[in-house]
């Protein structure tokens, strides 16, 4: 055993014993030392220069990167791979799974929600929790199911603790969902919840004002606008059962629009 090993073992023993400070071999009057500015200056001058903290890339630059990445994807499979590999959003680091889309990739109707919940984060599939089960029943009420629609979210990652996403997080991820719309090319869009409605419609009003009226969205790389209906999120309906009446009104409008398209 060499001397270095002995010193290392001794240090480990000191730490285990609770000794975590080094002391001088002779006593010093610390009050006197504290009043000697020249000593403080001398010690300060021997310190290495401080390393400036790294400045995080601005959200606008990351959003541009997301838009550029999304634009290069010619299929939904390419887009899924690109989103899963994208590290520009901090939400990815706290999420269990990347949740992108589910259903018929050639659907006439596309439903876009807000963000994955706890169950969606665990399974990696959108709308599989209690709100998703209600969404399934809502679709069945107008003769649809997951095999006939395409379902996604404005965000592919769950915000920690199910908190509301920030405006920066929404803007950062929006190019990905807009590219999904362009690749699916639905003839009708349904936006469930205020977050997705305000983001994709570019409005400031809440969902109560936005729902129930036909609007139009023209995603990037598309020339034809898509008829769009906003309505309450199924999770909100679970908390506020009286909202079922308004949602039913919106669903009937969607059903009528789909029938008109089939003619």
C-alpha positions as CSV (number, residue, x, y, z in Angstrom):
1,X,0.0,0.0,0.0
2,X,1.6,3.3,-1.0
3,X,1.4,6.6,0.8
4,X,-1.3,8.0,-1.6
5,X,-3.6,5.1,-0.7
6,X,-3.0,5.7,3.0
7,X,-3.9,9.3,2.7
8,X,-7.0,8.5,0.7
9,X,-8.1,5.9,3.2
10,X,-7.5,8.4,6.0
11,X,-9.7,11.0,4.3
12,X,-12.5,8.5,3.8
13,X,-12.3,7.7,7.5
14,X,-12.4,11.4,8.4
15,X,-15.5,11.9,6.2
16,X,-17.2,8.8,7.7
17,X,-16.5,10.2,11.2
18,X,-18.1,13.5,10.3
19,X,-14.9,15.5,9.9
20,X,-15.5,17.7,6.9
21,X,-13.2,20.7,7.5
22,X,-9.4,21.2,7.4
23,X,-7.8,23.0,10.4
24,X,-4.5,24.7,10.8
25,X,-1.7,23.2,13.0
26,X,-1.6,26.3,15.1
27,X,-4.4,28.5,16.5
28,X,-5.4,31.7,14.9
29,X,-7.4,34.7,15.9
30,X,-10.2,34.6,13.3
31,X,-11.5,38.0,14.4
32,X,-8.2,39.6,13.6
33,X,-8.0,37.8,10.2
34,X,-11.4,39.1,9.3
35,X,-10.3,42.7,9.8
36,X,-7.3,42.4,7.5
37,X,-8.5,43.4,4.0
38,X,-5.0,42.8,2.4
39,X,-5.3,39.1,3.3
40,X,-8.7,38.9,1.7
41,X,-7.4,40.6,-1.4
42,X,-4.5,38.2,-1.6
43,X,-6.8,35.2,-1.3
44,X,-9.2,36.6,-3.9
45,X,-6.4,37.2,-6.4
46,X,-5.3,33.6,-6.2
47,X,-8.8,32.3,-7.2
48,X,-9.2,31.1,-10.8
49,X,-11.4,33.3,-13.0
50,X,-15.1,32.5,-12.8
51,X,-16.6,30.5,-15.6
52,X,-19.5,32.4,-17.2
53,X,-22.8,30.4,-17.1
54,X,-24.0,28.9,-20.4
55,X,-26.8,30.9,-21.8
56,X,-29.7,28.8,-22.9
57,X,-30.7,29.0,-26.5
58,X,-33.7,31.3,-27.0
59,X,-37.1,29.6,-27.5
60,X,-37.5,31.3,-30.9
61,X,-34.3,29.6,-32.2
62,X,-35.5,26.2,-30.9
63,X,-38.9,26.8,-32.5
64,X,-37.3,27.5,-35.8
65,X,-35.3,24.3,-35.5
66,X,-38.6,22.4,-34.8
67,X,-40.2,24.0,-37.8
68,X,-37.2,23.1,-40.0
69,X,-37.2,19.5,-38.8
70,X,-40.9,19.1,-39.3
71,X,-40.8,20.5,-42.8
72,X,-38.3,17.8,-43.8
73,X,-40.7,14.9,-42.8
74,X,-42.6,13.5,-45.8
75,X,-44.5,10.8,-43.8
76,X,-46.0,10.4,-40.4
77,X,-43.4,7.8,-39.6
78,X,-40.6,10.2,-40.4
79,X,-42.3,12.8,-38.2
80,X,-42.7,10.4,-35.3
81,X,-39.0,9.6,-35.5
82,X,-38.0,13.3,-35.7
83,X,-40.2,14.2,-32.7
84,X,-38.8,11.3,-30.6
85,X,-35.3,12.5,-31.4
86,X,-36.0,16.2,-30.7
87,X,-34.3,17.5,-27.6
88,X,-35.2,21.2,-27.9
89,X,-38.1,21.0,-25.4
90,X,-37.5,20.6,-21.7
91,X,-40.8,18.7,-21.3
92,X,-39.2,15.7,-22.9
93,X,-36.8,15.3,-20.0
94,X,-39.5,14.9,-17.4
95,X,-41.9,12.8,-19.6
96,X,-41.9,9.0,-19.7
97,X,-43.0,8.7,-23.3
98,X,-43.3,10.7,-26.4
99,X,-47.0,10.8,-27.3
100,X,-47.7,11.6,-30.9
101,X,-50.8,10.3,-32.7
102,X,-53.2,7.4,-33.0
103,X,-55.8,6.2,-35.4
104,X,-56.4,6.3,-39.1
105,X,-53.6,8.2,-40.9
106,X,-55.9,8.9,-43.8
107,X,-58.8,10.0,-41.7
108,X,-61.4,12.6,-42.9
109,X,-61.6,13.9,-39.3
110,X,-58.7,14.8,-37.0
111,X,-59.1,15.5,-33.3
112,X,-56.4,17.5,-31.5
113,X,-56.2,17.8,-27.8
114,X,-54.0,19.7,-25.4
115,X,-51.3,17.6,-23.7
116,X,-50.8,14.0,-22.6
117,X,-52.1,13.1,-19.1
118,X,-50.5,10.6,-16.7
119,X,-52.0,7.5,-18.3
120,X,-51.1,8.8,-21.8
121,X,-47.6,9.4,-20.7
122,X,-47.4,5.8,-19.3
123,X,-48.7,4.2,-22.5
124,X,-47.4,6.5,-25.1
125,X,-50.8,6.8,-26.7
126,X,-53.1,9.9,-26.8
127,X,-56.5,9.9,-25.0
128,X,-56.4,6.6,-23.2
129,X,-57.3,7.8,-19.7
130,X,-60.7,8.7,-18.4
131,X,-60.9,11.7,-20.7
132,X,-60.0,9.4,-23.6
133,X,-62.7,7.0,-22.8
134,X,-65.2,9.8,-22.8
135,X,-63.8,11.0,-26.2
136,X,-64.4,7.4,-27.5
137,X,-68.0,7.7,-26.4
138,X,-68.3,11.1,-28.0
139,X,-67.1,9.8,-31.3
140,X,-69.4,6.7,-31.1
141,X,-72.3,9.1,-30.6
142,X,-71.8,10.4,-34.1
143,X,-70.9,7.0,-35.7
144,X,-67.1,7.2,-35.4
145,X,-64.3,5.4,-33.6
146,X,-60.5,5.4,-33.4
147,X,-60.2,3.4,-36.6
148,X,-62.0,6.2,-38.6
149,X,-60.4,9.3,-37.0
150,X,-56.8,10.5,-36.3
151,X,-56.2,11.7,-32.7
152,X,-53.2,13.8,-31.5
153,X,-52.3,16.6,-29.1
154,X,-50.8,20.1,-29.4
155,X,-47.9,18.8,-27.2
156,X,-46.2,15.4,-27.5
157,X,-44.9,15.4,-23.9
158,X,-46.7,15.6,-20.6
159,X,-46.0,18.7,-18.5
160,X,-44.9,17.8,-15.0
161,X,-47.8,17.4,-12.6
162,X,-50.3,17.9,-15.4
163,X,-49.7,21.7,-15.2
164,X,-50.8,23.9,-18.0
165,X,-48.1,24.2,-20.7
166,X,-46.4,27.6,-21.1
167,X,-46.8,29.8,-24.2
168,X,-43.2,29.0,-25.0
169,X,-43.7,25.3,-24.8
170,X,-46.8,25.5,-27.0
171,X,-45.0,27.6,-29.6
172,X,-42.0,25.3,-29.6
173,X,-44.1,22.2,-30.3
174,X,-46.7,23.7,-32.6
175,X,-44.7,23.1,-35.8
176,X,-44.9,19.3,-35.2
177,X,-48.7,19.2,-34.8
178,X,-49.1,21.5,-37.8
179,X,-47.0,19.1,-39.8
180,X,-49.2,16.2,-38.6
181,X,-52.2,18.0,-39.9
182,X,-50.5,18.6,-43.3
183,X,-49.5,14.9,-43.6
184,X,-52.9,13.5,-42.5
185,X,-54.8,16.1,-44.7
186,X,-58.1,15.8,-42.9
187,X,-61.2,17.5,-44.3
188,X,-62.4,18.4,-40.8
189,X,-60.6,19.4,-37.6
190,X,-61.9,19.2,-34.1
191,X,-59.9,21.0,-31.4
192,X,-60.8,19.9,-27.9
193,X,-59.8,22.3,-25.1
194,X,-58.8,25.9,-24.9
195,X,-55.0,25.3,-25.2
196,X,-55.2,23.6,-28.7
197,X,-58.0,25.9,-29.8
198,X,-56.2,29.2,-29.0
199,X,-52.9,28.0,-30.4
200,X,-54.1,26.6,-33.7
201,X,-56.8,29.3,-34.3
202,X,-54.3,32.0,-33.1
203,X,-56.9,33.5,-30.8
204,X,-56.9,34.9,-27.3
205,X,-60.5,34.1,-26.4
206,X,-61.2,31.2,-24.1
207,X,-62.8,28.0,-25.3
208,X,-66.3,29.1,-24.1
209,X,-66.2,31.8,-26.8
210,X,-64.3,29.8,-29.4
211,X,-66.5,26.7,-29.4
212,X,-69.6,26.1,-31.4
213,X,-68.6,28.1,-34.5
214,X,-67.0,26.9,-37.7
215,X,-63.6,28.4,-38.4
216,X,-60.8,27.6,-40.7
217,X,-57.1,26.6,-40.4
218,X,-54.5,26.5,-43.2
219,X,-51.4,24.8,-41.9
220,X,-48.0,25.5,-43.4
221,X,-47.4,23.7,-46.7
222,X,-51.2,23.5,-47.3
223,X,-53.2,25.8,-49.6
224,X,-56.7,24.8,-48.8
225,X,-58.2,25.8,-45.4
226,X,-59.7,23.1,-43.2
227,X,-63.1,23.6,-41.5
228,X,-62.4,23.6,-37.8
229,X,-64.7,23.2,-34.8
230,X,-63.5,23.9,-31.2
231,X,-65.2,22.3,-28.3
232,X,-64.7,21.5,-24.6
233,X,-62.1,19.0,-23.6
234,X,-63.5,15.7,-22.4
235,X,-61.6,16.2,-19.1
236,X,-63.5,19.4,-18.6
237,X,-66.8,17.6,-19.3
238,X,-66.0,15.1,-16.6
239,X,-65.6,17.9,-14.1
240,X,-68.5,19.9,-15.5
241,X,-71.2,17.5,-16.6
242,X,-73.5,20.4,-17.6
243,X,-71.1,21.1,-20.5
244,X,-72.3,17.9,-22.2
245,X,-75.2,19.8,-23.8
246,X,-72.8,22.3,-25.6
247,X,-70.5,19.4,-26.6
248,X,-73.4,17.5,-28.1
249,X,-74.3,20.5,-30.1
250,X,-70.8,20.8,-31.4
251,X,-70.7,17.1,-32.3
252,X,-73.9,17.3,-34.2
253,X,-72.4,20.2,-36.2
254,X,-69.4,18.0,-37.0
255,X,-71.6,15.1,-38.0
256,X,-73.5,17.3,-40.4
257,X,-70.3,18.7,-41.9
258,X,-69.0,15.2,-42.5
259,X,-72.2,14.2,-44.2
260,X,-72.0,17.3,-46.4
261,X,-68.5,16.3,-47.5
262,X,-69.6,12.7,-48.4
263,X,-72.2,14.1,-50.8
